[in-house]
Amino acid sequence: MNIEVLVQNIINLFVVSIIIEAAVMALFSMSSLRDVGSRRPVVATRDGIIIIVSFLLCYKVEVLSVFRKTGMALPVLIDVIISALVLARMTNFVNSFMSRMRRED
């Protein structure tokens, strides 16, 4: 297994997760969504959008595959699912990191 390619693929996913988080944050930072009383449905909707976008990106863009050119032979659908879940988790990590940075200011 080629570890260098795997690390490069993970870094690519991290960069895309930053972009997805910025796009979703821009969508949910609109003033009409700030006035919503219950936060739980907004968070669930946000997570759903992130998972759907992650899956579609990983399915359509071959570069966003975790195990691409690493030497591991996985079925394409399994690779897409794993890549989408990793991308969604990284996006949630970026979200929590950014929210901590905003609270400290």
All heavy atoms as an XYZ file, in Angstrom:
820
protein
N       0.843     -1.177      0.000
C       0.000      0.000      0.000
C       0.889      1.240      0.000
O       1.872      1.307      0.712
C      -0.900     -0.006      1.230
C      -1.882      1.116      1.219
S      -3.191      0.836      2.388
C      -2.930      2.220      3.455
N       0.519      2.202     -0.800
C       1.281      3.424     -0.931
C       0.743      4.470      0.053
O      -0.269      5.114     -0.185
C       1.183      3.932     -2.371
C       2.213      4.987     -2.671
O       2.829      5.540     -1.772
N       2.386      5.273     -3.952
N       1.439      4.645      1.171
C       0.994      5.544      2.239
C       1.047      7.001      1.799
O       0.184      7.791      2.188
C       1.862      5.329      3.498
C       1.724      3.898      4.010
C       1.506      6.322      4.579
C       0.340      3.560      4.505
N       2.035      7.376      1.002
C       2.158      8.776      0.563
C       0.948      9.210     -0.243
O       0.441     10.328     -0.079
C       3.430      8.952     -0.249
C       4.690      8.731      0.561
C       5.916      8.584     -0.321
O       5.789      8.631     -1.548
O       6.994      8.413      0.252
N       0.450      8.353     -1.107
C      -0.734      8.670     -1.906
C      -1.963      8.752     -1.007
O      -2.812      9.633     -1.182
C      -0.925      7.631     -3.033
C      -2.218      7.863     -3.778
C       0.253      7.663     -3.991
N      -2.056      7.861     -0.021
C      -3.169      7.897      0.915
C      -3.199      9.207      1.696
O      -4.252      9.831      1.837
C      -3.092      6.704      1.874
C      -4.211      6.577      2.899
C      -5.539      6.297      2.213
C      -3.882      5.497      3.902
N      -2.060      9.646      2.169
C      -1.982     10.924      2.895
C      -2.346     12.082      1.971
O      -3.070     13.008      2.370
C      -0.574     11.108      3.514
C      -0.398     12.508      4.067
C      -0.339     10.073      4.590
N      -1.888     12.047      0.750
C      -2.231     13.095     -0.206
C      -3.740     13.124     -0.472
O      -4.335     14.191     -0.560
C      -1.473     12.894     -1.510
C      -1.729     13.976     -2.531
C      -0.967     13.735     -3.820
O      -0.334     12.693     -4.003
N      -1.037     14.691     -4.717
N      -4.362     11.948     -0.588
C      -5.808     11.879     -0.796
C      -6.564     12.436      0.412
O      -7.571     13.132      0.247
C      -6.243     10.437     -1.071
C      -5.741      9.931     -2.402
O      -5.347     10.701     -3.266
N      -5.748      8.625     -2.565
N      -6.085     12.156      1.616
C      -6.712     12.685      2.830
C      -6.579     14.202      2.886
O      -7.521     14.908      3.255
C      -6.098     12.028      4.089
C      -6.343     10.524      4.103
C      -6.614     12.691      5.358
C      -7.768     10.123      4.325
N      -5.436     14.726      2.492
C      -5.242     16.185      2.471
C      -6.167     16.825      1.447
O      -6.749     17.886      1.705
C      -3.761     16.527      2.214
C      -2.916     16.133      3.428
C      -3.580     18.006      1.889
C      -1.427     16.235      3.226
N      -6.344     16.187      0.297
C      -7.296     16.694     -0.697
C      -8.703     16.757     -0.115
O      -9.424     17.743     -0.311
C      -7.303     15.819     -1.950
C      -6.057     15.985     -2.779
O      -5.330     16.961     -2.651
N      -5.796     15.015     -3.629
N      -9.098     15.720      0.606
C     -10.419     15.709      1.224
C     -10.541     16.805      2.281
O     -11.595     17.424      2.424
C     -10.711     14.347      1.856
C     -11.055     13.223      0.900
C     -11.205     11.912      1.669
C     -12.315     13.524      0.134
N      -9.468     17.065      3.016
C      -9.506     18.108      4.037
C      -9.699     19.487      3.419
O     -10.469     20.296      3.923
C      -8.230     18.069      4.882
C      -8.273     19.013      6.046
C      -9.097     18.744      7.127
C      -7.512     20.164      6.055
C      -9.149     19.615      8.203
C      -7.560     21.030      7.116
C      -8.379     20.756      8.206
N      -9.014     19.744      2.319
C      -9.175     21.028      1.630
C     -10.605     21.194      1.122
O     -11.224     22.250      1.281
C      -8.151     21.159      0.484
C      -8.440     22.365     -0.385
C      -6.735     21.241      1.036
N     -11.160     20.143      0.562
C     -12.539     20.204      0.077
C     -13.506     20.359      1.246
O     -14.517     21.066      1.135
C     -12.869     18.956     -0.771
C     -14.337     18.894     -1.112
C     -12.042     18.964     -2.041
N     -13.197     19.759      2.392
C     -14.079     19.910      3.553
C     -14.114     21.347      4.046
O     -15.160     21.824      4.492
C     -13.661     18.971      4.679
O     -12.460     19.393      5.280
N     -13.012     22.046      3.951
C     -12.991     23.466      4.315
C     -13.891     24.261      3.374
O     -14.654     25.132      3.803
C     -11.550     24.011      4.308
C     -10.736     23.362      5.428
C     -11.531     25.530      4.441
C      -9.262     23.667      5.376
N     -13.846     23.937      2.100
C     -14.677     24.631      1.117
C     -16.153     24.324      1.358
O     -17.005     25.227      1.323
C     -14.245     24.257     -0.309
C     -12.836     24.773     -0.577
C     -15.224     24.797     -1.343
C     -12.200     24.232     -1.826
N     -16.484     23.068      1.622
C     -17.881     22.700      1.884
C     -18.378     23.402      3.138
O     -19.494     23.925      3.174
C     -18.033     21.175      2.010
C     -17.818     20.506      0.663
C     -19.405     20.801      2.560
C     -17.810     18.999      0.734
N     -17.572     23.427      4.177
C     -17.982     24.085      5.416
C     -18.232     25.573      5.187
O     -19.205     26.128      5.708
C     -16.930     23.885      6.508
C     -17.205     24.639      7.772
C     -18.549     24.336      8.392
O     -19.063     23.218      8.249
O     -19.106     25.242      9.027
N     -17.387     26.215      4.417
C     -17.589     27.636      4.129
C     -18.888     27.862      3.359
O     -19.635     28.808      3.640
C     -16.410     28.185      3.343
N     -19.180     26.973      2.422
C     -20.406     27.123      1.636
C     -21.652     26.875      2.482
O     -22.623     27.635      2.409
C     -20.383     26.159      0.451
N     -21.632     25.847      3.302
C     -22.788     25.550      4.138
C     -22.952     26.613      5.222
O     -24.067     27.016      5.545
C     -22.664     24.129      4.741
C     -23.724     23.865      5.778
C     -22.739     23.092      3.645
N     -21.840     27.087      5.779
C     -21.907     28.138      6.782
C     -22.495     29.411      6.181
O     -23.275     30.106      6.837
C     -20.510     28.420      7.353
C     -20.551     29.243      8.600
S     -18.969     29.504      9.454
C     -17.737     28.797      8.448
N     -22.162     29.710      4.950
C     -22.725     30.882      4.290
C     -24.223     30.716      4.086
O     -24.996     31.670      4.248
C     -22.038     31.118      2.951
N     -24.648     29.517      3.774
C     -26.072     29.254      3.578
C     -26.842     29.373      4.887
O     -27.915     29.978      4.933
C     -26.268     27.857      2.980
C     -27.692     27.415      2.741
C     -28.304     28.211      1.597
C     -27.725     25.934      2.425
N     -26.303     28.833      5.955
C     -27.005     28.825      7.233
C     -26.749     30.056      8.086
O     -27.278     30.157      9.186
C     -26.655     27.554      8.014
C     -27.403     26.363      7.529
C     -26.850     25.518      6.581
C     -28.671     26.112      7.985
C     -27.549     24.432      6.120
C     -29.377     25.016      7.525
C     -28.823     24.168      6.587
N     -25.953     30.977      7.631
C     -25.728     32.193      8.409
C     -26.649     33.324      7.979
O     -26.508     34.441      8.452
C     -24.269     32.626      8.288
O     -24.011     33.063      6.967
N     -27.571     33.022      7.099
C     -28.520     34.045      6.686
C     -29.365     34.470      7.888
O     -29.619     33.687      8.793
C     -29.419     33.526      5.563
C     -28.642     33.225      4.310
S     -29.629     33.050      2.864
C     -30.317     31.464      2.973
N     -29.787     35.687      7.882
C     -30.489     36.240      9.035
C     -31.809     35.537      9.312
O     -32.241     35.448     10.460
C     -30.725     37.730      8.832
O     -31.526     37.945      7.684
N     -32.466     35.026      8.300
C     -33.740     34.337      8.533
C     -33.548     33.032      9.299
O     -34.425     32.611     10.052
C     -34.447     34.068      7.209
O     -33.666     33.205      6.416
N     -32.415     32.375      9.128
C     -32.163     31.124      9.842
C     -31.657     31.354     11.260
O     -31.717     30.466     12.094
C     -31.171     30.260      9.066
C     -31.701     29.678      7.764
C     -30.595     28.937      7.031
C     -32.860     28.749      8.019
N     -31.161     32.548     11.546
C     -30.706     32.846     12.902
C     -31.880     32.977     13.866
O     -31.732     32.775     15.057
C     -29.900     34.134     12.913
C     -28.554     33.998     12.281
C     -27.788     35.274     12.388
N     -26.555     35.175     11.638
C     -25.796     36.194     11.336
N     -26.129     37.404     11.720
N     -24.685     36.029     10.653
N     -33.037     33.344     13.356
C     -34.198     33.568     14.199
C     -34.966     32.296     14.515
O     -35.949     32.353     15.245
C     -35.150     34.569     13.516
C     -34.500     35.928     13.338
O     -33.581     36.240     14.131
O     -34.901     36.664     12.426
N     -34.532     31.167     13.984
C     -35.227     29.906     14.250
C     -35.039     29.547     15.720
O     -33.924     29.531     16.232
C     -34.687     28.783     13.333
C     -35.310     27.455     13.683
C     -34.918     29.135     11.885
N     -36.154     29.260     16.399
C     -36.099     29.005     17.837
C     -35.396     27.705     18.185
O     -34.561     27.660     19.069
N     -35.720     26.638     17.505
C     -35.133     25.337     17.806
C     -33.896     25.117     16.947
O     -33.945     25.220     15.729
C     -36.158     24.239     17.542
O     -35.581     22.994     17.795
N     -32.796     24.808     17.572
C     -31.532     24.639     16.862
C     -31.370     23.223     16.297
O     -30.672     23.029     15.316
C     -30.394     24.962     17.821
C     -29.035     24.813     17.224
C     -28.102     25.876     17.709
N     -26.742     25.588     17.357
C     -26.203     25.867     16.185
N     -26.931     26.429     15.258
N     -24.942     25.583     15.934
N     -32.008     22.241     16.904
C     -31.830     20.846     16.505
C     -32.220     20.569     15.049
O     -31.468     19.908     14.329
C     -32.581     19.932     17.450
C     -32.306     18.471     17.183
C     -32.812     17.613     18.260
N     -31.991     17.869     19.448
C     -32.100     17.214     20.568
N     -33.008     16.281     20.689
N     -31.323     17.463     21.579
N     -33.371     21.050     14.555
C     -33.701     20.804     13.144
C     -32.727     21.478     12.176
O     -32.432     20.933     11.112
C     -35.107     21.379     12.976
C     -35.667     21.457     14.338
C     -34.505     21.649     15.257
N     -32.215     22.627     12.553
C     -31.250     23.321     11.696
C     -29.960     22.521     11.603
O     -29.396     22.354     10.517
C     -30.983     24.753     12.224
C     -29.880     25.428     11.443
C     -32.258     25.585     12.183
N     -29.499     21.992     12.726
C     -28.272     21.186     12.731
C     -28.483     19.888     11.952
O     -27.600     19.464     11.196
C     -27.821     20.905     14.183
C     -26.677     19.907     14.219
C     -27.421     22.191     14.867
N     -29.635     19.267     12.103
C     -29.921     18.033     11.365
C     -29.979     18.296      9.861
O     -29.454     17.501      9.066
C     -31.231     17.431     11.846
N     -30.587     19.401      9.473
C     -30.633     19.763      8.054
C     -29.238     20.039      7.522
O     -28.885     19.599      6.424
C     -31.532     21.001      7.857
O     -32.815     20.733      8.399
C     -31.648     21.361      6.394
N     -28.439     20.748      8.293
C     -27.060     21.053      7.901
C     -26.256     19.766      7.710
O     -25.545     19.611      6.718
C     -26.421     21.934      8.969
C     -25.029     22.360      8.642
C     -24.400     23.023      9.867
N     -22.990     23.084      9.693
C     -22.146     22.077      9.851
N     -22.590     20.913     10.192
N     -20.868     22.222      9.646
N     -26.377     18.837      8.646
C     -25.655     17.571      8.536
C     -26.127     16.756      7.334
O     -25.325     16.122      6.650
C     -25.815     16.752      9.814
C     -25.064     17.360     10.990
O     -24.173     18.207     10.753
O     -25.367     16.990     12.130
N     -27.426     16.776      7.081
C     -27.959     16.078      5.912
C     -27.428     16.650      4.612
O     -27.064     15.909      3.692
N     -27.383     17.968      4.530
C     -26.840     18.613      3.324
C     -25.370     18.257      3.145
O     -24.931     17.951      2.032
C     -27.034     20.139      3.400
C     -28.508     20.482      3.232
C     -26.207     20.856      2.337
C     -28.829     21.934      3.486
N     -24.624     18.247      4.225
C     -23.192     17.917      4.143
C     -22.994     16.482      3.669
O     -22.143     16.213      2.814
C     -22.500     18.166      5.501
C     -22.379     19.661      5.748
C     -21.133     17.501      5.550
C     -21.866     20.024      7.115
N     -23.770     15.544      4.180
C     -23.616     14.146      3.771
C     -23.995     13.961      2.304
O     -23.296     13.270      1.557
C     -24.435     13.220      4.689
C     -23.756     13.153      6.048
C     -24.579     11.832      4.097
C     -24.494     12.368      7.094
N     -25.078     14.593      1.882
C     -25.498     14.472      0.470
C     -24.469     15.083     -0.460
O     -24.081     14.469     -1.470
C     -26.887     15.109      0.276
C     -27.949     14.256      0.973
C     -27.216     15.260     -1.202
C     -29.304     14.904      1.071
N     -23.982     16.278     -0.128
C     -22.975     16.936     -0.973
C     -21.683     16.120     -0.985
O     -21.053     15.956     -2.038
C     -22.731     18.382     -0.493
C     -21.501     18.988     -1.139
C     -23.948     19.247     -0.780
N     -21.293     15.592      0.162
C     -20.072     14.776      0.235
C     -20.190     13.532     -0.645
O     -19.264     13.193     -1.381
C     -19.800     14.354      1.674
O     -19.570     15.454      2.481
N     -21.330     12.854     -0.558
C     -21.518     11.657     -1.371
C     -21.502     11.989     -2.862
O     -20.840     11.305     -3.653
C     -22.824     10.949     -1.003
C     -23.047      9.696     -1.781
C     -22.349      8.542     -1.479
C     -23.926      9.673     -2.843
C     -22.539      7.383     -2.211
C     -24.128      8.515     -3.585
C     -23.427      7.367     -3.264
N     -22.212     13.049     -3.250
C     -22.248     13.414     -4.675
C     -20.869     13.822     -5.184
O     -20.483     13.446     -6.298
C     -23.262     14.535     -4.903
C     -24.730     14.136     -4.756
C     -25.623     15.356     -4.879
C     -25.105     13.077     -5.762
N     -20.132     14.581     -4.388
C     -18.785     14.977     -4.815
C     -17.864     13.770     -4.943
O     -17.128     13.643     -5.927
C     -18.195     15.985     -3.835
C     -18.626     17.425     -4.006
C     -18.058     18.282     -2.877
C     -18.192     17.974     -5.345
N     -17.892     12.893     -3.964
C     -17.022     11.717     -4.017
C     -17.420     10.761     -5.136
O     -16.576     10.067     -5.693
C     -17.018     10.992     -2.674
S     -16.177     11.911     -1.380
N     -18.699     10.730     -5.472
C     -19.168      9.870     -6.552
C     -18.784     10.426     -7.919
O     -18.393      9.664     -8.810
C     -20.687      9.707     -6.451
C     -21.264      8.751     -7.455
C     -21.077      7.380     -7.321
C     -21.988      9.214     -8.550
C     -21.602      6.497     -8.240
C     -22.518      8.334     -9.476
C     -22.321      6.986     -9.325
O     -22.839      6.111    -10.238
N     -18.864     11.733     -8.077
C     -18.615     12.349     -9.382
C     -17.147     12.698     -9.625
O     -16.684     12.668    -10.763
C     -19.448     13.631     -9.536
C     -20.919     13.377     -9.694
C     -21.189     12.749    -11.021
C     -22.668     12.645    -11.295
N     -22.939     12.050    -12.585
N     -16.401     13.046     -8.583
C     -15.012     13.487     -8.738
C     -14.090     12.373     -8.263
O     -14.017     12.073     -7.075
C     -14.761     14.787     -7.930
C     -13.337     15.264     -8.114
C     -15.754     15.868     -8.332
N     -13.378     11.785     -9.179
C     -12.521     10.630     -8.867
C     -11.351     10.996     -7.961
O     -10.882     10.178     -7.185
C     -11.996     10.021    -10.164
C     -11.224      8.752     -9.958
C     -10.722      8.170    -11.266
O     -11.395      8.344    -12.285
O      -9.654      7.544    -11.239
N     -10.910     12.232     -8.013
C      -9.772     12.672     -7.202
C     -10.114     12.623     -5.711
O      -9.225     12.479     -4.876
C      -9.352     14.106     -7.624
C      -8.273     14.658     -6.730
C      -8.899     14.104     -9.062
N     -11.383     12.710     -5.354
C     -11.798     12.730     -3.957
C     -12.013     11.340     -3.383
O     -12.815     11.144     -2.486
C     -13.078     13.565     -3.805
C     -12.940     15.027     -4.183
C     -14.257     15.730     -4.018
C     -11.859     15.697     -3.373
N     -11.270     10.391     -3.863
C     -11.347      9.025     -3.369
C     -10.192      8.787     -2.405
O      -9.043      9.126     -2.690
C     -11.268      8.052     -4.545
O     -11.150      6.751     -4.073
N     -10.495      8.206     -1.253
C      -9.453      7.964     -0.249
C      -8.451      6.922     -0.721
O      -7.242      7.085     -0.563
C     -10.088      7.524      1.092
C      -9.019      7.093      2.080
C     -10.922      8.637      1.683
N      -8.926      5.859     -1.339
C      -8.049      4.745     -1.686
C      -7.628      4.730     -3.150
O      -7.125      3.722     -3.637
C      -8.738      3.421     -1.335
C      -9.013      3.307      0.130
C     -10.312      3.376      0.618
C      -7.983      3.138      1.032
C     -10.574      3.271      1.966
C      -8.225      3.041      2.386
C      -9.530      3.117      2.855
N      -7.783      5.827     -3.851
C      -7.402      5.906     -5.260
C      -5.881      5.835     -5.378
O      -5.155      6.573     -4.712
C      -7.912      7.215     -5.874
C      -7.605      7.378     -7.339
C      -8.144      8.697     -7.841
N      -7.442      9.832     -7.276
C      -6.393     10.420     -7.849
N      -5.951      9.996     -8.999
N      -5.805     11.440     -7.282
N      -5.404      4.932     -6.192
C      -3.973      4.731     -6.494
C      -3.132      4.384     -5.267
O      -1.944      4.658     -5.219
C      -3.390      5.966     -7.181
C      -4.005      6.242     -8.537
C      -3.336      7.422     -9.208
C      -3.966      7.691    -10.548
N      -3.403      8.851    -11.195
N      -3.738      3.774     -4.253
C      -2.968      3.356     -3.088
C      -2.538      1.891     -3.177
O      -1.729      1.444     -2.376
C      -3.779      3.534     -1.788
O      -4.967      2.761     -1.862
C      -4.098      4.976     -1.535
N      -3.100      1.163     -4.099
C      -2.773     -0.244     -4.234
C      -3.808     -1.153     -3.595
O      -3.741     -2.367     -3.752
N      -4.753     -0.596     -2.868
C      -5.823     -1.393     -2.271
C      -6.946     -1.554     -3.283
O      -7.380     -0.576     -3.879
C      -6.366     -0.724     -1.012
C      -5.391     -0.728      0.126
S      -6.122     -0.090      1.618
C      -7.364     -1.305      1.965
N      -7.393     -2.766     -3.457
C      -8.460     -3.044     -4.415
C      -9.790     -3.113     -3.672
O     -10.113     -4.115     -3.031
C      -8.187     -4.354     -5.135
N     -10.535     -2.027     -3.722
C     -11.866     -1.969     -3.114
C     -12.895     -1.732     -4.205
O     -12.605     -1.066     -5.203
C     -11.952     -0.810     -2.116
C     -11.246     -0.957     -0.790
C     -11.345      0.339      0.003
C     -11.855     -2.075      0.011
N     -14.100     -2.233     -4.017
C     -15.148     -1.880     -4.967
C     -15.378     -0.359     -4.967
O     -15.211      0.303     -3.946
C     -16.379     -2.612     -4.428
C     -15.837     -3.703     -3.585
C     -14.545     -3.207     -3.035
N     -15.760      0.154     -6.100
C     -15.895      1.598     -6.261
C     -16.925      2.174     -5.289
O     -16.693      3.217     -4.673
C     -16.273      1.945     -7.726
C     -16.528      3.423     -7.883
C     -15.193      1.480     -8.671
N     -18.033      1.506     -5.110
C     -19.080      2.022     -4.237
C     -18.626      2.080     -2.776
O     -18.916      3.044     -2.070
C     -20.350      1.180     -4.365
C     -21.590      1.745     -3.680
C     -21.912      3.132     -4.202
C     -22.764      0.819     -3.869
N     -17.886      1.085     -2.336
C     -17.360      1.088     -0.963
C     -16.385      2.247     -0.790
O     -16.417      2.948      0.225
C     -16.649     -0.250     -0.648
C     -17.595     -1.399     -0.807
C     -15.987     -0.198      0.712
C     -18.400     -1.767      0.390
N     -15.532      2.463     -1.773
C     -14.579      3.565     -1.726
C     -15.302      4.910     -1.693
O     -14.927      5.811     -0.943
C     -13.627      3.494     -2.915
C     -12.451      4.436     -2.798
O     -12.182      4.915     -1.678
O     -11.805      4.692     -3.822
N     -16.352      5.044     -2.476
C     -17.126      6.295     -2.497
C     -17.795      6.525     -1.143
O     -17.779      7.647     -0.620
C     -18.171      6.262     -3.635
C     -19.183      7.379     -3.487
C     -17.478      6.360     -4.976
N     -18.365      5.492     -0.555
C     -19.037      5.632      0.737
C     -18.048      6.011      1.827
O     -18.291      6.928      2.623
C     -19.801      4.336      1.088
C     -20.995      4.173      0.151
C     -20.253      4.341      2.539
C     -21.685      2.837      0.269
N     -16.912      5.330      1.877
C     -15.890      5.649      2.880
C     -15.372      7.069      2.675
O     -15.218      7.831      3.633
C     -14.738      4.621      2.831
C     -15.232      3.271      3.340
C     -13.540      5.094      3.651
C     -14.248      2.149      3.154
N     -15.112      7.436      1.430
C     -14.621      8.785      1.141
C     -15.633      9.848      1.535
O     -15.282     10.889      2.098
C     -14.285      8.920     -0.343
O     -13.306      7.993     -0.716
N     -16.917      9.592      1.270
C     -17.961     10.560      1.619
C     -18.091     10.704      3.127
O     -18.257     11.827      3.637
C     -19.286     10.129      1.008
N     -18.003      9.609      3.849
C     -18.091      9.685      5.307
C     -16.884     10.401      5.904
O     -17.017     11.182      6.851
C     -18.249      8.285      5.898
C     -19.592      7.612      5.617
C     -19.569      6.181      6.122
C     -20.724      8.392      6.242
N     -15.706     10.147      5.360
C     -14.508     10.854      5.824
C     -14.629     12.346      5.530
O     -14.317     13.187      6.378
C     -13.234     10.259      5.183
C     -12.022     11.135      5.414
C     -12.976      8.861      5.709
N     -15.105     12.684      4.353
C     -15.280     14.088      3.982
C     -16.314     14.769      4.878
O     -16.103     15.892      5.342
C     -15.685     14.201      2.513
C     -15.854     15.592      1.939
C     -14.582     16.409      2.080
C     -16.257     15.509      0.477
N     -17.412     14.094      5.168
C     -18.431     14.666      6.053
C     -17.891     14.860      7.466
O     -18.145     15.884      8.101
C     -19.660     13.764      6.077
N     -17.128     13.905      7.947
C     -16.554     14.035      9.295
C     -15.537     15.162      9.355
O     -15.477     15.910     10.334
C     -15.911     12.709      9.709
C     -15.318     12.739     11.072
C     -16.393     12.965     12.125
N     -15.764     13.256     13.389
C     -15.980     14.350     14.113
N     -16.830     15.256     13.704
N     -15.363     14.533     15.239
N     -14.725     15.296      8.339
C     -13.763     16.400      8.305
C     -14.478     17.744      8.252
O     -14.032     18.711      8.877
C     -12.824     16.254      7.114
C     -11.773     15.220      7.278
S     -10.675     15.239      5.855
C      -9.532     13.993      6.314
N     -15.578     17.804      7.531
C     -16.353     19.037      7.462
C     -16.923     19.381      8.829
O     -16.901     20.544      9.245
C     -17.482     18.902      6.422
O     -16.908     18.537      5.169
C     -18.241     20.198      6.262
N     -17.417     18.389      9.559
C     -17.908     18.634     10.915
C     -16.779     19.051     11.847
O     -16.976     19.879     12.740
C     -18.628     17.406     11.463
C     -19.980     17.220     10.833
O     -20.612     18.184     10.414
N     -20.422     15.984     10.754
N     -15.599     18.490     11.661
C     -14.435     18.894     12.453
C     -14.093     20.356     12.188
O     -13.830     21.118     13.128
C     -13.236     17.997     12.126
C     -11.960     18.466     12.760
C     -11.736     18.281     14.113
C     -10.989     19.106     12.005
C     -10.567     18.722     14.705
C      -9.818     19.548     12.582
C      -9.596     19.353     13.943
N     -14.096     20.758     10.922
C     -13.813     22.153     10.576
C     -14.875     23.062     11.178
O     -14.561     24.135     11.705
C     -13.716     22.327      9.041
C     -13.677     23.794      8.654
C     -12.493     21.605      8.505
N     -16.135     22.627     11.163
C     -17.213     23.420     11.747
C     -17.001     23.616     13.249
O     -17.137     24.725     13.759
C     -18.566     22.758     11.498
C     -19.695     23.535     12.114
O     -19.686     24.755     12.149
N     -20.678     22.827     12.609
N     -16.686     22.554     13.963
C     -16.479     22.686     15.408
C     -15.257     23.539     15.719
O     -15.267     24.333     16.661
C     -16.362     21.314     16.061
O     -15.206     20.650     15.631
N     -14.217     23.418     14.915
C     -13.025     24.238     15.114
C     -13.337     25.711     14.882
O     -12.939     26.574     15.670
C     -11.907     23.761     14.170
C     -10.639     24.553     14.305
C      -9.807     24.354     15.394
C     -10.285     25.479     13.345
C      -8.633     25.078     15.517
C      -9.119     26.207     13.464
C      -8.289     26.006     14.553
N     -14.079     26.005     13.812
C     -14.422     27.399     13.513
C     -15.360     27.975     14.567
O     -15.244     29.145     14.921
C     -15.053     27.500     12.124
C     -14.112     27.134     10.998
S     -12.655     28.165     10.959
C     -13.320     29.604     10.186
N     -16.280     27.175     15.092
C     -17.184     27.685     16.123
C     -16.425     27.977     17.413
O     -16.743     28.935     18.115
C     -18.331     26.722     16.370
O     -17.871     25.526     16.925
N     -15.427     27.192     17.725
C     -14.584     27.480     18.900
C     -13.787     28.756     18.698
O     -13.619     29.538     19.633
C     -13.633     26.328     19.169
C     -14.295     25.129     19.748
C     -13.312     24.043     20.039
N     -14.014     22.828     20.392
C     -13.512     21.629     20.295
N     -12.284     21.472     19.831
N     -14.208     20.582     20.631
N     -13.313     28.974     17.490
C     -12.555     30.201     17.208
C     -13.467     31.425     17.321
O     -13.035     32.471     17.818
C     -11.933     30.131     15.822
C     -10.879     29.065     15.670
S      -9.457     29.348     16.705
C      -8.664     30.621     15.763
N     -14.715     31.304     16.883
C     -15.660     32.426     16.977
C     -16.025     32.709     18.421
O     -16.209     33.861     18.786
C     -16.924     32.121     16.178
C     -16.774     32.488     14.733
C     -18.094     32.284     14.002
N     -17.897     31.123     13.147
C     -18.671     30.066     13.066
N     -19.767     30.013     13.760
N     -18.372     29.063     12.281
N     -16.144     31.701     19.254
C     -16.494     31.900     20.666
C     -15.373     32.577     21.441
O     -15.621     33.292     22.378
C     -16.832     30.580     21.321
C     -18.260     30.191     21.106
C     -18.598     28.985     21.938
N     -19.001     27.964     20.993
C     -18.737     26.687     21.111
N     -18.068     26.237     22.123
N     -19.137     25.831     20.185
N     -14.127     32.324     21.063
C     -13.008     32.903     21.785
C     -12.829     34.376     21.486
O     -12.255     35.102     22.271
C     -11.716     32.147     21.441
C     -11.685     30.761     22.040
C     -10.404     30.026     21.692
O      -9.517     30.631     21.070
O     -10.297     28.854     22.059
N     -13.335     34.835     20.340
C     -13.171     36.251     20.001
C     -14.059     37.146     20.787
O     -14.939     37.032     21.399
C     -13.451     36.479     18.509
C     -12.332     35.904     17.664
O     -11.247     35.688     18.213
O     -12.553     35.684     16.455
